[in-house]
């Protein structure tokens, strides 16, 4: 199986669109325990992503694409989501091949690199009620899935969504929400939901390309 630059761009655009469409929901969730700005910040991040993808030159590589997205996101004025997503794309760039296509194993390694790079910075893990509750199971599912690219992405999207929804059962341990302790139980984490929607959109973007 080969994953092309074109497919990667379509997946990323799909991920961005899915997150942007959930802006109001994400803002509502964040309003309960945060600054009520998460949806707006994520819209800015995903708009920057879309602009970076659409303006990307024909002679660039997958590594160049991920690096360009990271640079675009880094320039945004916003909340804590900005440096976290910047770090994620830094990690994806580090793990991406400097070519216009990649193998199945390189695709898995790219996402594993994104997760590991973000973990080194955040130190959050599954159960801490953060975006990692969606990212960690998504990457695990992607790396374990059999079949082709569509199977891998669908598996990761399902795992990300389940992980995001499960955060409603946890008390927050990071960010402003941690001040609410047990009172945060019953509401999912906005960052995890954003990540869940992003992976859902990756699958939708791939479907558009087929």
Order of alpha helices (4+ residues) and beta strands (2+ residues): beta-alpha-alpha-alpha-alpha-alpha-beta-alpha-alpha-alpha-alpha
